[in-house]
Amino acid sequence: MLLTITYTGESTPDLGYLLYKNPNRCPQSFDLAFGRAHVFYPEVTDGRTTAALLLDIDPLDLAKGKGGSEGLFDFVNDRPYVSSSFMSVAIAKVFGTAMTGRADAHQGLSDSPLDLSAEIAMLPCNTNFAMLPRIFEPLGYAVSVDTSVLDESFPEWGESRYVNLSLRGSVRLRDLLRHIYVLLPVFDRHKHYWVGDDEVEKLLRLGGEWLENHPERKYIVDRYLYRQRGLVNEYFTRLNDGLEEPEEKPAREPSLNAKRLDAVLNALKASGARTVIDLGCGEGRLLSLLLKDGQFTKIAGTDVSQSSLKRASDRLRLETASESISERVTLFQGSLTYKDRRVTGYDAASVMEVIEHLDAARLGVFERVLFGYARPRVIVLTTPNRDYNAVYERLAADELRHGDHRFEWTRAEFLSWAEAVTAKYGYKLEISGVGEANGEYGFPTQMGVFELCE
């Protein structure tokens, strides 16, 4: 991942004094917990000087949980190639003094607006391109966005969610660095570290007046703090802004995910199932609920991600569990698109918020594996309702709810797919919704309960 900052004007090599990085010493390398950062100057003239920050990280180390990533990533991930929270951390580490604005003998230059431009390569944007100018233009930048299609051979796949972002404006260097530091994670939505109370302090310190007066402040704060309502409310409370009110219901109101878990659990209980497999179990939230209920005598969870299975094991405390618990619960790595004898023989299967992560071309294989091969008596499946996305004000018209979603179905599309599957494989269908319903757009989550015909 690469960030370049260009200063045009007079005596532009003085950029090195502001960054505390000598243009005549290239490259300069710095060790980070997750890799190495390199600073070099591809261009140095009296009228134009460019400084570049190159970040090199190892995706295998990330998947193994090294470097403070806590094993949050699969072995195949985009982190080494995109501008994300890793880049923000590198900026703070390498250009930390420049972010403070201290420049000693060149303090006057540091305090002055300069003709600066920044090029940010491969910013994950989830195709929400319209928000880029709405975020950066109020800060005084001219914004240019370079987009591309996912694959020129398959234009129907649409545009890539990664963009090259160019910013240009007359700003102080410290402000440019602070803006980039805060706003990169706003567009990526996948921080590599735990978001806690210290992030509120950081946002207050680095946001300063520019964030307090920004017209998209709610959007920035919400995403920077990873949509954790308690932290968002803490930020606005400490900002002492009485005009700002929480957008969501009080914390005691169950989240949509909690409601979804409850709905799936109740459907499984109502089915009379005694043995259940959770396909795409993730971190094991549903498994922990199943384990607490004596109705379920045999429970299994499978996921393609080994790191997710490790977190599920930790959640269920399997390493220290009693023999009776160990005999009830099984975790194993597997894929929803391959036949596997280990997924057979269960009364019921749950597939919660999983199929939208599959490529549409693989859905037929998924159907054959689950409905034709594993063939449990009951299948409880949930997926987002794309119609409901119109309720989310900060979601662009063509934006999906998660960066890894390959598709999201409208209510009509889900019904069409579900009815075709039931007719082909001999199941009967009941469709319902989860969450707070909207009269026009339905429920945020749609749930199908498939029961094998006698």
C-alpha positions in Angstrom: 0.0 0.0 0.0 1.3 3.4 -0.9 0.7 7.0 0.2 2.4 9.9 -1.6 2.4 13.6 -0.5 3.5 16.2 -2.9 4.4 19.8 -2.1 4.5 22.4 -5.0 5.8 25.9 -4.6 9.1 27.4 -3.5 11.9 25.5 -1.7 9.8 22.4 -1.7 12.6 20.1 -0.4 11.8 21.8 3.0 9.0 19.2 3.1 11.7 16.9 4.6 12.0 19.3 7.6 8.3 19.1 8.2 8.1 15.3 7.9 11.4 14.9 9.9 12.6 12.6 7.0 15.7 13.8 5.1 15.2 13.5 1.3 18.9 12.7 0.9 18.5 9.6 3.0 16.5 7.1 1.0 14.9 4.8 1.7 14.4 5.1 5.4 12.8 2.0 6.9 10.9 1.5 10.2 9.8 -1.7 11.9 6.2 -2.0 12.8 4.3 -4.8 14.7 2.8 -6.0 11.5 5.6 -5.3 9.0 7.9 -2.6 7.8 7.3 1.0 6.5 9.6 2.7 4.0 9.9 6.4 3.3 11.5 7.6 0.1 11.3 10.7 -2.2 10.7 9.8 -5.8 10.9 13.5 -6.8 12.9 16.3 -5.3 13.2 19.7 -7.0 13.0 23.3 -5.9 9.4 23.6 -7.3 8.0 20.1 -6.5 8.9 17.4 -3.9 7.1 14.2 -3.3 7.4 12.0 -0.2 6.2 8.4 -0.4 5.2 6.0 2.5 5.2 2.4 1.4 3.9 -0.2 3.8 4.9 -3.9 3.5 3.0 -6.4 5.6 2.9 -10.2 5.6 -0.6 -11.7 5.1 0.4 -15.0 6.6 1.5 -13.2 9.8 -1.9 -11.5 10.0 -3.8 -14.8 9.6 -1.6 -16.3 12.4 -2.5 -13.4 14.7 1.0 -11.8 14.7 1.6 -8.2 14.9 -1.3 -7.2 17.0 -3.9 -8.4 14.5 -5.4 -11.0 16.9 -5.9 -13.5 14.1 -8.6 -11.4 12.5 -7.8 -12.3 8.9 -8.0 -15.3 6.7 -4.9 -16.5 4.8 -6.3 -14.9 1.7 -7.0 -11.3 2.5 -6.5 -7.8 0.9 -4.7 -6.1 3.8 -1.2 -6.0 2.2 -2.6 -4.2 -0.8 -5.1 -1.6 0.4 -4.9 1.6 2.4 -6.6 0.7 5.7 -6.1 1.1 9.5 -2.6 -0.4 9.0 -1.7 2.7 7.0 -3.1 4.9 9.7 -1.0 3.3 12.3 2.1 3.6 10.0 1.4 7.3 9.5 1.3 7.9 13.3 4.5 5.9 13.8 6.5 7.4 10.9 5.1 10.9 10.7 4.0 11.3 14.4 6.0 14.5 15.0 4.7 16.0 11.7 1.2 15.3 12.9 1.8 17.5 16.0 2.9 20.4 13.9 6.2 20.9 15.7 8.9 21.9 13.2 11.5 23.9 15.3 13.4 26.2 13.0 10.7 25.8 10.3 7.7 26.4 12.5 6.5 29.2 10.3 6.3 26.8 7.3 4.5 24.2 9.5 1.9 26.7 10.6 1.2 27.9 7.0 -1.2 26.4 4.4 0.8 24.8 1.6 -0.1 23.6 -1.8 -0.2 19.9 -1.0 -1.6 16.9 -2.8 -1.9 13.3 -1.6 -2.4 10.1 -3.6 -3.9 7.2 -1.7 -3.7 3.9 -3.5 -6.4 1.2 -3.3 -8.7 2.7 -0.7 -11.5 0.2 0.1 -14.7 2.1 -0.4 -17.5 -0.6 -0.8 -18.6 1.3 -4.0 -19.8 4.2 -1.9 -18.0 6.6 -4.1 -20.4 9.5 -3.6 -19.3 9.8 0.0 -15.7 10.6 -0.9 -16.3 14.2 -2.0 -18.9 14.7 0.7 -16.2 13.8 3.3 -13.1 15.5 1.8 -14.4 18.6 0.0 -15.6 20.3 3.2 -12.0 20.1 4.4 -10.8 22.2 1.5 -9.7 19.5 -1.0 -10.3 19.1 -4.6 -11.2 15.4 -4.9 -10.5 13.0 -7.8 -11.5 9.3 -7.7 -10.1 6.7 -10.1 -12.4 3.7 -10.3 -12.3 0.5 -12.3 -14.5 -2.5 -13.1 -13.9 -5.8 -11.3 -13.1 -7.6 -14.5 -13.2 -6.2 -18.0 -14.2 -9.6 -19.3 -17.2 -9.6 -17.0 -18.6 -6.1 -16.9 -21.8 -7.3 -15.4 -19.9 -7.9 -12.1 -19.8 -4.1 -11.7 -17.2 -1.8 -10.3 -14.4 -2.7 -7.9 -14.9 -1.4 -4.4 -11.3 -0.2 -4.4 -10.4 3.3 -5.6 -7.3 5.4 -6.1 -8.0 8.7 -4.3 -6.4 12.0 -5.1 -6.6 15.1 -2.8 -5.4 18.6 -3.5 -5.7 21.7 -1.4 -4.0 24.5 0.4 -3.7 23.1 3.9 -1.2 22.7 6.7 0.7 19.4 6.5 -0.4 18.4 10.0 -4.0 18.7 9.0 -3.5 16.7 5.8 -1.9 13.9 7.9 -4.7 14.0 10.5 -7.4 13.9 7.9 -5.9 10.9 6.2 -5.3 9.2 9.5 -8.9 9.5 10.7 -10.7 9.0 7.4 -8.9 5.9 6.0 -10.7 3.6 8.5 -14.0 5.4 7.9 -14.1 4.0 4.4 -12.6 0.6 5.1 -14.7 -0.4 8.1 -12.3 -3.2 9.0 -9.9 -2.2 11.7 -7.2 -4.6 12.6 -7.2 -3.7 16.3 -9.7 -3.6 19.1 -11.8 -0.4 19.1 -12.1 0.7 22.7 -12.4 3.9 24.8 -8.9 5.0 23.7 -10.3 5.5 20.2 -12.7 8.1 21.5 -9.8 10.0 23.0 -7.8 9.7 19.8 -10.8 11.0 17.7 -11.3 14.0 20.0 -7.6 14.8 19.9 -7.0 14.4 16.1 -10.5 15.4 15.0 -10.4 18.8 16.7 -12.4 21.6 15.2 -12.3 20.2 11.6 -14.5 17.2 12.7 -16.6 19.1 15.1 -17.9 21.4 12.3 -17.9 18.8 9.5 -21.4 18.4 7.8 -20.9 14.6 7.7 -19.7 14.3 11.3 -22.2 11.6 12.3 -21.1 9.4 9.4 -17.4 9.8 10.2 -17.7 9.3 14.0 -20.0 6.3 13.5 -17.7 4.5 11.2 -14.5 5.5 12.8 -15.8 4.0 16.1 -16.9 0.9 14.3 -20.6 1.7 14.9 -20.3 0.9 18.6 -23.2 3.0 19.9 -21.7 3.4 23.4 -18.5 4.8 22.1 -20.3 7.1 19.6 -22.5 8.5 22.4 -19.4 8.9 24.6 -17.7 11.0 21.9 -20.7 13.3 21.6 -21.1 13.6 25.3 -17.4 14.6 25.8 -17.7 17.0 22.9 -20.5 18.6 25.0 -22.8 19.0 22.0 -26.3 19.1 23.3 -27.7 19.1 19.8 -26.4 15.7 19.0 -28.7 12.8 19.9 -28.1 9.1 19.5 -29.5 7.8 16.2 -30.4 4.4 17.5 -32.5 3.1 20.3 -30.9 2.9 23.8 -28.4 0.2 24.5 -30.9 -2.0 26.2 -32.7 -2.5 22.9 -31.4 -5.8 21.4 -29.3 -5.4 18.3 -30.4 -6.9 15.0 -27.9 -9.6 15.4 -29.2 -10.5 18.8 -32.8 -10.6 17.4 -31.6 -12.8 14.5 -29.9 -15.2 16.9 -33.0 -15.4 19.0 -35.2 -16.0 15.9 -33.0 -18.8 14.6 -32.8 -20.4 18.0 -36.5 -20.4 18.5 -37.1 -21.8 15.0 -34.7 -24.7 15.8 -36.4 -25.3 19.1 -39.8 -25.3 17.5 -38.7 -27.9 14.9 -38.0 -30.4 17.7 -34.5 -31.0 16.4 -32.1 -32.6 18.8 -28.9 -32.5 16.7 -27.9 -29.3 14.9 -25.1 -28.2 12.7 -24.4 -24.5 12.2 -22.9 -24.0 8.7 -20.7 -20.9 8.6 -20.7 -20.7 12.4 -18.2 -17.8 12.6 -17.2 -17.0 16.2 -19.8 -19.4 17.6 -22.5 -17.0 18.9 -25.3 -19.3 17.9 -23.4 -22.4 19.1 -23.1 -20.9 22.6 -26.9 -20.5 22.7 -27.5 -24.0 21.5 -25.1 -25.3 24.1 -27.1 -23.7 26.9 -30.3 -25.4 25.9 -30.7 -29.0 27.0 -32.9 -29.8 24.0 -29.8 -30.0 21.7 -27.8 -33.1 22.4 -25.4 -32.9 19.6 -24.1 -29.6 18.2 -21.6 -28.9 15.4 -20.1 -25.8 13.9 -18.2 -25.5 10.6 -16.5 -22.6 9.0 -14.0 -21.9 6.2 -12.0 -19.7 8.5 -9.7 -21.4 11.0 -9.3 -18.2 13.0 -13.1 -17.9 13.4 -13.2 -21.5 14.6 -10.5 -20.7 17.1 -12.5 -17.8 18.4 -15.6 -20.0 18.6 -13.6 -22.6 20.6 -12.5 -19.8 23.0 -16.1 -18.6 23.3 -17.3 -22.1 24.2 -14.3 -22.7 26.4 -13.8 -26.1 24.8 -10.2 -26.4 25.9 -11.3 -26.5 29.6 -14.7 -28.0 29.0 -16.0 -31.0 30.8 -16.2 -34.4 29.1 -19.9 -34.1 28.7 -19.6 -30.7 26.9 -16.8 -32.0 24.7 -18.9 -34.9 23.6 -21.8 -32.6 22.7 -19.9 -30.1 20.6 -17.8 -30.5 17.5 -16.0 -27.8 15.5 -14.3 -28.4 12.1 -13.1 -26.5 9.1 -15.1 -26.9 5.9 -16.7 -25.3 2.9 -20.4 -25.0 2.0 -19.6 -25.8 -1.6 -18.0 -29.3 -1.1 -19.5 -32.6 -0.1 -18.4 -33.5 3.4 -19.6 -36.5 5.3 -19.2 -34.6 8.5 -22.2 -32.3 7.7 -24.6 -35.3 7.3 -26.8 -37.0 9.9 -28.1 -33.9 11.7 -31.8 -33.1 12.4 -31.4 -29.5 11.5 -28.9 -27.1 9.9 -28.6 -23.3 10.4 -27.2 -21.1 7.8 -27.2 -17.6 9.3 -26.0 -14.6 7.1 -23.8 -16.9 5.1 -25.0 -17.4 1.5 -24.6 -13.7 0.6 -20.8 -14.3 1.0 -20.9 -16.9 -1.8 -20.3 -16.1 -5.4 -23.7 -16.3 -7.2 -22.2 -18.8 -9.6 -21.6 -21.2 -6.6 -25.1 -21.2 -5.3 -26.1 -24.2 -7.3 -23.3 -26.2 -5.7 -24.3 -24.9 -2.3 -27.9 -26.1 -2.9 -26.8 -29.6 -4.0 -24.5 -29.9 -0.9 -27.1 -28.7 1.6 -30.5 -29.7 0.3 -29.4 -32.7 -1.8 -26.5 -34.2 0.0 -26.6 -33.3 3.7 -30.4 -33.2 3.6 -31.3 -32.4 7.2 -35.0 -32.5 8.2 -35.0 -28.8 8.9 -32.9 -25.9 7.5 -33.1 -22.4 9.0 -31.5 -19.8 6.7 -31.3 -16.0 7.1 -30.0 -13.4 4.7 -30.2 -9.6 4.4 -33.3 -8.0 2.8 -31.9 -5.7 0.1 -35.2 -3.8 -0.1 -34.6 -2.6 3.5 -31.3 -1.0 2.6 -33.3 2.1 1.6 -34.0 2.6 5.3 -30.3 3.1 6.1 -29.7 6.7 5.3 -25.9 6.4 5.1 -26.0 3.4 2.7 -25.7 4.4 -0.9 -28.4 3.1 -3.3 -26.1 0.5 -4.8 -24.1 -0.3 -1.6 -24.2 -3.6 0.1 -24.2 -3.9 3.9 -20.9 -5.6 4.1 -17.8 -5.4 2.0 -17.6 -9.2 1.5 -21.2 -9.6 0.4 -21.3 -10.9 -3.2 -25.0 -10.1 -3.5 -28.1 -9.2 -1.4 -31.6 -10.4 -2.4 -34.7 -8.4 -2.4 -37.8 -10.1 -0.9 -39.0 -11.1 -4.3 -35.6 -12.6 -5.3 -35.3 -14.5 -2.0 -38.8 -15.9 -2.4 -38.1 -17.0 -6.0 -34.9 -18.7 -5.0 -36.4 -20.4 -2.0 -39.4 -21.7 -3.9 -37.3 -23.1 -6.6 -35.1 -24.9 -4.1 -38.1 -26.4 -2.2 -39.6 -27.6 -5.5 -36.4 -29.2 -6.6 -35.4 -31.0 -3.4 -38.7 -31.8 -1.8 -38.9 -29.3 1.1 -41.7 -27.0 2.2 -41.1 -23.4 3.0 -42.1 -20.8 5.6 -40.7 -17.3 5.2 -40.7 -14.6 7.9 -38.7 -11.5 8.9 -36.4 -10.5 11.7 -35.9 -7.0 13.2 -38.0 -3.9 13.2 -40.3 -3.9 10.2 -40.8 -1.0 7.8 -44.2 -0.8 6.1 -42.7 -0.3 2.7 -39.5 -2.2 2.8 -40.2 -5.1 5.1 -37.8 -6.5 7.7 -34.0 -6.0 7.7 -33.4 -9.7 7.7 -35.4 -12.4 5.9 -35.6 -15.9 7.3 -36.6 -19.1 5.6 -37.4 -22.3 7.4 -37.2 -25.3 5.1 -38.8 -28.5 6.3 -38.3 -31.8 4.5 -41.6 -33.2 3.1 -42.6 -36.6 4.5 
